[in-house]
Amino acid sequence: MKLLTILFFSLSTLLGCIENPNHASVNFSTKLSAKNSGDSDSLAAPVAIAISTAHYHFPYQLTKPDQSFKMPDKLEEISGLTIGPKNKFLYTVQDEKGNIYKIDLNSGEVTKKIDFGKDGDYEGLAYHQNTIYVTKSNGTIYQVKDPDGEDLVVSTYKTDLKGKNDVEGLCYQAASNSLLLACKGIPTMGETTEEAANRKSVYRFDLATKKLIADPLYKITLRKVQQFLKKATHHSEFQNFQSYLSQDNFKFSPSGIAIHPESHEIYILSSSKKMLLIMNVAGDIQYLAKLNKKIHRQPEGITFGKDGTLYIANEGKGGHGRIYVYEPQN
């Protein structure tokens, strides 16, 4: 048994170093253990698959969280995620109540509930200059100033997005002083579901003008994803990617978005089929990973600390919601 284990890890390591002739690198990793906060559930997981462009360095071990926070019952349906300016607290919402929850990063405990609005389908949030922005699935944005103060000042901004666009992700982009809104539903305003079947969009909300820019900033299309995947089609392990990223079955559905503080790359989660896609600032796909469902039951929120620490929030799906913490690797 010991010999088989050694052979297995040797093979995994070898495969993880292969680069195919079309300049795509293939990475495999295995989850063995993790530090858990307030929970003893095993996070052991089988081999996970990821594809990246040549020489791309992905700085996290997605099958090996450095820490896990178990959320209370009220956050079983945890959704968006953002981090405060001093890297001491996370802020999150759940997709039914107009509440923001403040989470201590030392203990993983909820320390405060901030009531900002009526019940609704709240999905994403972002923190910038002592203000939290929250989006509903219909594209309405709530600006919550001084969220930790005694007297909240809440402003509401309607956009041209609708429920059919199904906004799920929100983050702040410093380069454009804007909020980025990732849509799970119809990508372009006015389209039908059939016309939009193989495309997803990310829109930009300008914070200076408080207006949504009509043209999508980024488009995630079946064609772009297929071109990226073709670099690794000779690996049989990637047939799973092909099966749910095909003409008749495009299952990439953005559920969270964040920008890496150093590379400025755009990280986009998909709760459907549990994927992570990374684009550069130009919108070119750099990395695509299939997240392990034993760890990521339903990935909904993503954010970064200033030091590059990655946080991913997962709905409980009948259990407890969780936030996983990944420290960057050199």
C-alpha positions as a LaTeX table, in Angstrom:
\begin{tabular}{lrrr}
\hline
Residue & $x$ (\AA) & $y$ (\AA) & $z$ (\AA) \\
\hline
Met1 & 0.00 & 0.00 & 0.00 \\
Lys2 & 2.84 & 2.35 & 0.87 \\
Leu3 & 4.54 & 1.60 & $-2.45$ \\
Leu4 & 1.32 & 2.33 & $-4.38$ \\
Thr5 & 0.93 & 5.65 & $-2.56$ \\
Ile6 & 4.47 & 6.68 & $-3.48$ \\
Leu7 & 3.92 & 5.69 & $-7.11$ \\
Phe8 & 0.64 & 7.67 & $-7.22$ \\
Phe9 & 2.18 & 10.89 & $-5.96$ \\
Ser10 & 5.20 & 10.46 & $-8.23$ \\
Leu11 & 2.92 & 10.12 & $-11.25$ \\
Ser12 & 0.81 & 13.13 & $-10.16$ \\
Thr13 & 3.94 & 15.24 & $-9.80$ \\
Leu14 & 5.23 & 14.17 & $-13.20$ \\
Leu15 & 1.94 & 14.93 & $-14.92$ \\
Gly16 & 1.78 & 18.28 & $-13.21$ \\
Cys17 & 4.95 & 19.32 & $-15.00$ \\
Ile18 & 3.87 & 18.37 & $-18.54$ \\
Glu19 & 3.50 & 21.12 & $-21.12$ \\
Asn20 & 1.69 & 20.19 & $-24.32$ \\
Pro21 & 2.95 & 21.12 & $-27.79$ \\
Asn22 & 0.38 & 23.91 & $-28.06$ \\
His23 & 1.80 & 25.76 & $-25.05$ \\
Ala24 & $-0.81$ & 24.85 & $-22.46$ \\
Ser25 & 0.42 & 23.50 & $-19.15$ \\
Val26 & $-1.51$ & 20.88 & $-17.20$ \\
Asn27 & $-1.51$ & 20.81 & $-13.42$ \\
Phe28 & $-2.72$ & 18.18 & $-10.99$ \\
Ser29 & $-2.88$ & 18.52 & $-7.19$ \\
Thr30 & $-4.11$ & 16.41 & $-4.29$ \\
Lys31 & $-5.67$ & 17.64 & $-1.03$ \\
Leu32 & $-4.33$ & 15.88 & 2.06 \\
Ser33 & $-5.18$ & 18.00 & 5.08 \\
Ala34 & $-6.18$ & 21.45 & 6.23 \\
Lys35 & $-6.48$ & 23.51 & 9.37 \\
Asn36 & $-10.11$ & 23.87 & 10.30 \\
Ser37 & $-11.74$ & 26.50 & 12.46 \\
Gly38 & $-14.52$ & 25.13 & 14.62 \\
Asp39 & $-14.98$ & 21.93 & 12.61 \\
Ser40 & $-13.48$ & 18.47 & 12.31 \\
Asp41 & $-14.86$ & 17.52 & 8.89 \\
Ser42 & $-12.31$ & 15.89 & 6.63 \\
Leu43 & $-11.35$ & 17.91 & 3.57 \\
Ala44 & $-9.56$ & 15.00 & 1.91 \\
Ala45 & $-10.16$ & 15.20 & $-1.83$ \\
Pro46 & $-9.16$ & 13.43 & $-5.03$ \\
Val47 & $-6.95$ & 14.87 & $-7.74$ \\
Ala48 & $-8.17$ & 18.20 & $-9.13$ \\
Ile49 & $-7.61$ & 19.34 & $-12.71$ \\
Ala50 & $-6.54$ & 22.73 & $-14.00$ \\
Ile51 & $-5.40$ & 24.14 & $-17.34$ \\
Ser52 & $-3.21$ & 27.20 & $-17.79$ \\
Thr53 & $-1.28$ & 29.02 & $-20.48$ \\
Ala54 & 2.41 & 28.25 & $-20.88$ \\
His55 & 4.61 & 29.16 & $-17.92$ \\
Tyr56 & 1.64 & 30.53 & $-15.99$ \\
His57 & 2.16 & 30.40 & $-12.23$ \\
Phe58 & $-1.01$ & 29.86 & $-10.22$ \\
Pro59 & $-0.09$ & 30.80 & $-6.65$ \\
Tyr60 & $-2.64$ & 28.75 & $-4.69$ \\
Gln61 & $-3.28$ & 25.10 & $-3.83$ \\
Leu62 & $-7.03$ & 24.94 & $-4.35$ \\
Thr63 & $-7.27$ & 21.43 & $-2.92$ \\
Lys64 & $-5.41$ & 22.43 & 0.23 \\
Pro65 & $-7.03$ & 25.33 & 2.12 \\
Asp66 & $-4.84$ & 26.85 & 4.80 \\
Gln67 & $-7.87$ & 27.56 & 6.95 \\
Ser68 & $-11.61$ & 26.99 & 7.02 \\
Phe69 & $-14.29$ & 29.05 & 8.77 \\
Lys70 & $-17.65$ & 27.43 & 9.47 \\
Met71 & $-20.47$ & 29.96 & 9.23 \\
Pro72 & $-23.50$ & 30.12 & 11.58 \\
Asp73 & $-26.91$ & 28.88 & 10.46 \\
Lys74 & $-28.00$ & 32.33 & 9.29 \\
Leu75 & $-25.22$ & 32.24 & 6.68 \\
Glu76 & $-26.01$ & 28.84 & 5.20 \\
Glu77 & $-26.75$ & 30.74 & 1.97 \\
Ile78 & $-23.68$ & 32.94 & 2.16 \\
Ser79 & $-23.17$ & 34.85 & $-1.06$ \\
Gly80 & $-20.83$ & 37.76 & $-1.86$ \\
Leu81 & $-17.56$ & 38.40 & $-0.04$ \\
Thr82 & $-15.26$ & 41.40 & 0.42 \\
Ile83 & $-12.51$ & 42.44 & 2.82 \\
Gly84 & $-11.99$ & 45.54 & 4.95 \\
Pro85 & $-9.08$ & 47.97 & 4.45 \\
Lys86 & $-6.87$ & 46.64 & 7.26 \\
Asn87 & $-7.27$ & 42.94 & 6.42 \\
Lys88 & $-8.88$ & 42.29 & 9.80 \\
Phe89 & $-12.47$ & 41.65 & 8.77 \\
Leu90 & $-14.44$ & 40.10 & 5.97 \\
Tyr91 & $-17.91$ & 41.32 & 5.04 \\
Thr92 & $-20.56$ & 39.12 & 3.48 \\
Val93 & $-24.26$ & 38.93 & 2.64 \\
Gln94 & $-26.72$ & 36.11 & 2.28 \\
Asp95 & $-29.08$ & 36.13 & $-0.64$ \\
Glu96 & $-32.38$ & 36.73 & 1.17 \\
Lys97 & $-31.85$ & 39.40 & 3.83 \\
Gly98 & $-30.77$ & 43.04 & 3.66 \\
Asn99 & $-27.98$ & 42.44 & 6.15 \\
Ile100 & $-24.21$ & 42.71 & 5.94 \\
Tyr101 & $-22.27$ & 40.40 & 8.26 \\
Lys102 & $-18.84$ & 41.31 & 9.62 \\
Ile103 & $-16.45$ & 38.40 & 10.20 \\
Asp104 & $-13.31$ & 38.51 & 12.34 \\
Leu105 & $-10.41$ & 37.00 & 10.39 \\
Asn106 & $-8.64$ & 35.82 & 13.53 \\
Ser107 & $-11.53$ & 33.76 & 14.86 \\
Gly108 & $-13.84$ & 33.34 & 11.87 \\
Glu109 & $-16.71$ & 34.56 & 14.06 \\
Val110 & $-19.48$ & 36.92 & 12.99 \\
Thr111 & $-18.99$ & 40.02 & 15.15 \\
Lys112 & $-21.65$ & 42.34 & 13.76 \\
Lys113 & $-24.82$ & 42.38 & 11.67 \\
Ile114 & $-25.45$ & 45.58 & 9.68 \\
Asp115 & $-29.04$ & 46.15 & 8.56 \\
Phe116 & $-29.09$ & 48.21 & 5.37 \\
Gly117 & $-32.24$ & 47.25 & 3.45 \\
Lys118 & $-35.37$ & 45.18 & 3.04 \\
Asp119 & $-35.38$ & 41.49 & 2.24 \\
Gly120 & $-34.23$ & 40.78 & $-1.32$ \\
Asp121 & $-31.96$ & 38.75 & $-3.57$ \\
Tyr122 & $-28.58$ & 40.22 & $-2.58$ \\
Glu123 & $-25.61$ & 38.60 & $-4.28$ \\
Gly124 & $-22.33$ & 40.53 & $-4.35$ \\
Leu125 & $-20.54$ & 43.21 & $-2.36$ \\
Ala126 & $-17.39$ & 45.33 & $-2.53$ \\
Tyr127 & $-15.53$ & 47.61 & $-0.09$ \\
His128 & $-13.96$ & 50.94 & $-1.08$ \\
Gln129 & $-13.13$ & 54.07 & 0.96 \\
Asn130 & $-15.17$ & 53.23 & 4.04 \\
Thr131 & $-18.14$ & 52.29 & 1.88 \\
Ile132 & $-19.68$ & 48.92 & 1.11 \\
Tyr133 & $-21.50$ & 48.42 & $-2.16$ \\
Val134 & $-24.06$ & 45.63 & $-2.43$ \\
Thr135 & $-25.78$ & 44.43 & $-5.58$ \\
Lys136 & $-29.09$ & 42.69 & $-6.07$ \\
Ser137 & $-29.49$ & 40.13 & $-8.82$ \\
Asn138 & $-31.47$ & 42.71 & $-10.81$ \\
Gly139 & $-28.46$ & 45.06 & $-10.96$ \\
Thr140 & $-29.61$ & 47.55 & $-8.32$ \\
Ile141 & $-26.61$ & 48.79 & $-6.30$ \\
Tyr142 & $-26.78$ & 49.85 & $-2.64$ \\
Gln143 & $-24.11$ & 52.23 & $-1.35$ \\
Val144 & $-23.64$ & 51.83 & 2.41 \\
Lys145 & $-21.38$ & 54.58 & 3.80 \\
Asp146 & $-19.53$ & 54.14 & 7.10 \\
Pro147 & $-20.87$ & 50.59 & 7.58 \\
Asp148 & $-19.33$ & 50.29 & 11.05 \\
Gly149 & $-20.69$ & 53.62 & 12.26 \\
Glu150 & $-23.80$ & 54.33 & 14.27 \\
Asp151 & $-25.79$ & 56.11 & 11.56 \\
Leu152 & $-25.75$ & 54.39 & 8.17 \\
Val153 & $-26.18$ & 56.44 & 5.03 \\
Val154 & $-27.63$ & 54.20 & 2.32 \\
Ser155 & $-28.09$ & 55.30 & $-1.30$ \\
Thr156 & $-29.65$ & 53.23 & $-4.06$ \\
Tyr157 & $-28.67$ & 53.26 & $-7.74$ \\
Lys158 & $-30.77$ & 51.63 & $-10.41$ \\
Thr159 & $-28.98$ & 50.33 & $-13.49$ \\
Asp160 & $-30.22$ & 49.17 & $-16.87$ \\
Leu161 & $-29.62$ & 45.57 & $-15.85$ \\
Lys162 & $-32.63$ & 43.43 & $-15.00$ \\
Gly163 & $-33.47$ & 40.22 & $-13.22$ \\
Lys164 & $-32.84$ & 38.24 & $-16.41$ \\
Asn165 & $-29.23$ & 39.42 & $-16.37$ \\
Asp166 & $-28.92$ & 37.82 & $-12.91$ \\
Val167 & $-26.01$ & 39.77 & $-11.43$ \\
Glu168 & $-24.10$ & 37.51 & $-9.03$ \\
Gly169 & $-20.63$ & 38.98 & $-8.57$ \\
Leu170 & $-19.36$ & 42.42 & $-7.54$ \\
Cys171 & $-15.87$ & 43.82 & $-6.94$ \\
Tyr172 & $-14.00$ & 47.12 & $-7.02$ \\
Gln173 & $-11.55$ & 47.89 & $-9.83$ \\
Ala174 & $-9.09$ & 50.60 & $-8.79$ \\
Ala175 & $-7.72$ & 51.24 & $-12.29$ \\
Ser176 & $-11.08$ & 52.53 & $-13.51$ \\
Asn177 & $-12.58$ & 53.56 & $-10.14$ \\
Ser178 & $-15.46$ & 51.29 & $-10.96$ \\
Leu179 & $-17.48$ & 48.36 & $-9.73$ \\
Leu180 & $-17.43$ & 45.24 & $-11.88$ \\
Leu181 & $-20.71$ & 43.30 & $-12.08$ \\
Ala182 & $-20.59$ & 39.67 & $-13.25$ \\
Cys183 & $-23.83$ & 38.37 & $-14.79$ \\
Lys184 & $-24.90$ & 34.75 & $-14.52$ \\
Gly185 & $-27.91$ & 35.23 & $-16.79$ \\
Ile186 & $-28.47$ & 36.94 & $-20.12$ \\
Pro187 & $-25.24$ & 38.81 & $-20.90$ \\
Thr188 & $-26.54$ & 41.72 & $-22.96$ \\
Met189 & $-29.53$ & 43.91 & $-22.24$ \\
Gly190 & $-32.49$ & 43.12 & $-24.52$ \\
Glu191 & $-31.35$ & 39.69 & $-25.70$ \\
Thr192 & $-33.33$ & 36.48 & $-25.48$ \\
Thr193 & $-32.14$ & 33.46 & $-23.52$ \\
Glu194 & $-31.50$ & 31.53 & $-26.74$ \\
Glu195 & $-29.40$ & 34.31 & $-28.27$ \\
Ala196 & $-27.34$ & 34.58 & $-25.11$ \\
Ala197 & $-26.84$ & 30.87 & $-24.44$ \\
Asn198 & $-23.08$ & 30.78 & $-25.07$ \\
Arg199 & $-21.93$ & 34.07 & $-23.58$ \\
Lys200 & $-21.56$ & 35.71 & $-20.18$ \\
Ser201 & $-20.70$ & 39.35 & $-19.48$ \\
Val202 & $-19.03$ & 41.56 & $-16.91$ \\
Tyr203 & $-20.25$ & 45.18 & $-16.77$ \\
Arg204 & $-18.65$ & 48.29 & $-15.30$ \\
Phe205 & $-20.39$ & 50.76 & $-12.98$ \\
Asp206 & $-18.49$ & 54.07 & $-12.91$ \\
Leu207 & $-18.31$ & 55.38 & $-9.33$ \\
Ala208 & $-17.59$ & 58.96 & $-10.47$ \\
Thr209 & $-20.79$ & 59.25 & $-12.51$ \\
Lys210 & $-22.77$ & 56.51 & $-10.72$ \\
Lys211 & $-23.70$ & 55.14 & $-14.14$ \\
Leu212 & $-23.49$ & 51.69 & $-15.72$ \\
Ile213 & $-21.42$ & 51.58 & $-18.92$ \\
Ala214 & $-23.69$ & 50.09 & $-21.57$ \\
Asp215 & $-21.11$ & 47.89 & $-23.30$ \\
Pro216 & $-19.75$ & 44.92 & $-21.33$ \\
Leu217 & $-16.18$ & 45.34 & $-20.14$ \\
Tyr218 & $-15.47$ & 41.61 & $-20.47$ \\
Lys219 & $-17.18$ & 38.83 & $-22.39$ \\
Ile220 & $-16.73$ & 35.16 & $-21.54$ \\
Thr221 & $-17.76$ & 33.34 & $-24.68$ \\
Leu222 & $-17.93$ & 29.70 & $-25.66$ \\
Arg223 & $-15.55$ & 30.43 & $-28.52$ \\
Lys224 & $-12.88$ & 31.90 & $-26.23$ \\
Val225 & $-13.20$ & 29.04 & $-23.76$ \\
Gln226 & $-13.05$ & 26.41 & $-26.50$ \\
Gln227 & $-9.95$ & 28.02 & $-28.01$ \\
Phe228 & $-8.33$ & 27.88 & $-24.61$ \\
Leu229 & $-9.34$ & 24.24 & $-24.05$ \\
Lys230 & $-8.10$ & 23.10 & $-27.47$ \\
Lys231 & $-4.56$ & 23.51 & $-26.20$ \\
Ala232 & $-5.09$ & 20.48 & $-24.00$ \\
Thr233 & $-7.56$ & 18.30 & $-25.91$ \\
His234 & $-5.07$ & 15.43 & $-26.27$ \\
His235 & $-5.33$ & 14.86 & $-22.50$ \\
Ser236 & $-8.26$ & 12.53 & $-21.80$ \\
Glu237 & $-8.70$ & 14.13 & $-18.36$ \\
Phe238 & $-10.12$ & 17.24 & $-20.00$ \\
Gln239 & $-13.12$ & 15.55 & $-21.56$ \\
Asn240 & $-15.09$ & 16.64 & $-18.51$ \\
Phe241 & $-14.33$ & 20.27 & $-19.33$ \\
Gln242 & $-15.42$ & 19.72 & $-22.92$ \\
Ser243 & $-18.67$ & 18.06 & $-21.88$ \\
Tyr244 & $-20.03$ & 21.05 & $-19.96$ \\
Leu245 & $-18.33$ & 23.79 & $-21.94$ \\
Ser246 & $-19.76$ & 22.82 & $-25.32$ \\
Gln247 & $-22.12$ & 24.32 & $-27.88$ \\
Asp248 & $-25.16$ & 22.63 & $-26.32$ \\
Asn249 & $-24.06$ & 22.73 & $-22.72$ \\
Phe250 & $-22.22$ & 25.95 & $-21.77$ \\
Lys251 & $-22.27$ & 25.62 & $-18.01$ \\
Phe252 & $-20.01$ & 28.48 & $-16.96$ \\
Ser253 & $-22.22$ & 30.68 & $-14.77$ \\
Pro254 & $-20.42$ & 33.51 & $-12.91$ \\
Ser255 & $-21.20$ & 33.56 & $-9.20$ \\
Gly256 & $-18.35$ & 35.71 & $-7.86$ \\
Ile257 & $-15.63$ & 38.05 & $-9.11$ \\
Ala258 & $-12.46$ & 39.52 & $-7.61$ \\
Ile259 & $-9.27$ & 41.24 & $-8.78$ \\
His260 & $-5.88$ & 40.03 & $-7.60$ \\
Pro261 & $-4.10$ & 42.88 & $-5.75$ \\
Glu262 & $-0.72$ & 42.30 & $-7.42$ \\
Ser263 & $-1.30$ & 40.81 & $-10.88$ \\
His264 & $-4.64$ & 42.65 & $-11.36$ \\
Glu265 & $-6.00$ & 39.50 & $-12.99$ \\
Ile266 & $-9.73$ & 38.92 & $-12.84$ \\
Tyr267 & $-10.80$ & 35.79 & $-10.95$ \\
Ile268 & $-14.33$ & 34.59 & $-11.73$ \\
Leu269 & $-16.10$ & 31.75 & $-9.93$ \\
Ser270 & $-18.80$ & 29.59 & $-11.47$ \\
Ser271 & $-21.11$ & 27.85 & $-9.01$ \\
Ser272 & $-22.36$ & 25.71 & $-11.89$ \\
Lys273 & $-19.87$ & 22.85 & $-12.31$ \\
Lys274 & $-17.72$ & 24.55 & $-9.65$ \\
Met275 & $-15.05$ & 26.28 & $-11.70$ \\
Leu276 & $-12.56$ & 29.11 & $-11.40$ \\
Leu277 & $-11.55$ & 31.10 & $-14.49$ \\
Ile278 & $-8.78$ & 33.70 & $-14.54$ \\
Met279 & $-8.39$ & 36.42 & $-17.18$ \\
Asn280 & $-5.72$ & 39.04 & $-17.62$ \\
Val281 & $-6.65$ & 42.72 & $-17.79$ \\
Ala282 & $-7.12$ & 42.41 & $-21.55$ \\
Gly283 & $-9.71$ & 39.66 & $-21.04$ \\
Asp284 & $-7.57$ & 36.74 & $-22.24$ \\
Ile285 & $-8.13$ & 33.48 & $-20.37$ \\
Gln286 & $-5.02$ & 32.41 & $-18.44$ \\
Tyr287 & $-6.25$ & 29.63 & $-16.19$ \\
Leu288 & $-9.28$ & 27.36 & $-15.75$ \\
Ala289 & $-9.77$ & 24.98 & $-12.85$ \\
Lys290 & $-12.41$ & 22.47 & $-11.82$ \\
Leu291 & $-12.90$ & 23.00 & $-8.08$ \\
Asn292 & $-13.31$ & 19.96 & $-5.90$ \\
Lys293 & $-16.94$ & 19.55 & $-4.91$ \\
Lys294 & $-16.01$ & 17.92 & $-1.59$ \\
Ile295 & $-14.49$ & 21.24 & $-0.58$ \\
His296 & $-16.43$ & 23.74 & $-2.66$ \\
Arg297 & $-20.06$ & 22.65 & $-2.45$ \\
Gln298 & $-21.34$ & 25.84 & $-4.04$ \\
Pro299 & $-18.75$ & 28.61 & $-4.53$ \\
Glu300 & $-20.51$ & 31.98 & $-4.36$ \\
Gly301 & $-18.10$ & 34.65 & $-3.12$ \\
Ile302 & $-14.45$ & 35.49 & $-3.67$ \\
Thr303 & $-12.08$ & 38.22 & $-2.49$ \\
Phe304 & $-8.41$ & 38.91 & $-1.76$ \\
Gly305 & $-6.43$ & 40.37 & 1.10 \\
Lys306 & $-3.79$ & 42.99 & 0.31 \\
Asp307 & $-1.11$ & 40.32 & 0.72 \\
Gly308 & $-2.75$ & 38.15 & $-1.94$ \\
Thr309 & $-4.50$ & 35.77 & 0.45 \\
Leu310 & $-7.50$ & 34.28 & $-1.36$ \\
Tyr311 & $-10.91$ & 33.79 & 0.31 \\
Ile312 & $-13.73$ & 31.73 & $-1.22$ \\
Ala313 & $-17.21$ & 31.52 & 0.31 \\
Asn314 & $-19.45$ & 28.49 & $-0.22$ \\
Glu315 & $-23.14$ & 27.99 & 0.44 \\
Gly316 & $-23.93$ & 25.15 & 2.82 \\
Lys317 & $-26.47$ & 23.33 & 0.61 \\
Gly318 & $-28.21$ & 21.90 & 3.66 \\
Gly319 & $-25.17$ & 22.26 & 5.92 \\
His320 & $-23.07$ & 25.15 & 7.14 \\
Gly321 & $-21.77$ & 27.82 & 4.80 \\
Arg322 & $-17.98$ & 28.00 & 4.75 \\
Ile323 & $-15.17$ & 30.36 & 3.91 \\
Tyr324 & $-11.89$ & 28.80 & 2.78 \\
Val325 & $-8.59$ & 30.63 & 3.08 \\
Tyr326 & $-5.68$ & 30.12 & 0.66 \\
Glu327 & $-2.32$ & 31.72 & 1.28 \\
Pro328 & $-0.20$ & 32.46 & $-1.81$ \\
Gln329 & 2.63 & 30.07 & $-2.60$ \\
Asn330 & 5.97 & 31.14 & $-4.05$ \\
\hline
\end{tabular}
